[in-house]
Each structure stands twice: as structure tokens, then as C-alpha cells.
Amino acid sequence: MKILFSTAVCLFVLGCQPPQRNCAEYKEGDFSFTAEVGGEEKTTTFTRNELWEVSTYEGVVDSASVRWINDCEYVLQSLNPENPQASKPIHIKILSTDQTGYSFEYSIIGSAQKQRGKAIKK
């Protein structure tokens, strides 16, 4: 009975640990992100370094400046917005990391609506 109790306590403690956040490993690289848009899965691929991010979505290439707030948060600002909505900066917060990529939360700055996604490192 003591072994069963000890095992249960260990599993509980391990399950309650905060998620891994090795954000610095994901400041640069090639990534993909898939989201549901209008009932269809759409994929964006992007390459990021410390200062710039270049993304491709449905054959359209876009570029943005990257301003890091800290190791796990940054702001994207489109360099060539095609409309007023695209000119609004986007805040991105890395929530957790693993060997394949990172989970993140993002929103337009000033908006309370947040969405989540997972970026896969290529």
C-alpha cells in the first residue's frame, strides 16, 4: 500500500511541474504553423531571426520586424501592410517548448481576444 501511495504522489508531483520554456532556442529558425481558417486547415511557414520574420501563406510572402520583449515574448510589426488590420502589431508569447517546437499565445495588441497555436521547427 505504501508503494502505491508513493507512486501516486510521485506522478502527481511530476504532473504538476510547470511546462518547459527554453524560448531562446526558438528565437531563430524555420517554422510552420497550421490553423483552421473557415473550416479548412491552412499552413503558414516562416523564417525568423533576431530582427526579422518572413512568412509565406497561400503563396503570399510577407515580412515583419521582430521586437523581443524578453526571451519568451515578442512583437511582430508588418513591414508592408496591405490593409489597416494588417498594420496592427501582434504580441506573441511562447507558453512552452519541446523538442519539436513551441506552443504560443498571440493577439493583436490592444485586443483582449487571444488565440493559441503550435509552431513546429523544421
Number of C-alpha atoms within 10 A of each C-alpha: 6 7 8 9 10 11 12 12 12 11 11 11 10 10 10 8 8 8 11 11 16 17 19 10 13 20 17 15 14 17 20 17 15 15 14 9 9 7 7 9 9 13 15 17 19 21 17 19 14 12 13 18 21 16 19 15 13 9 8 8 12 16 19 19 18 20 15 16 12 10 15 18 18 17 20 22 19 20 14 11 14 10 8 7 9 14 15 15 18 18 21 22 19 22 19 18 19 13 9 11 18 22 16 18 16 18 17 19 15 10 9 8 9 12 11 14 15 20 21 18 18 12
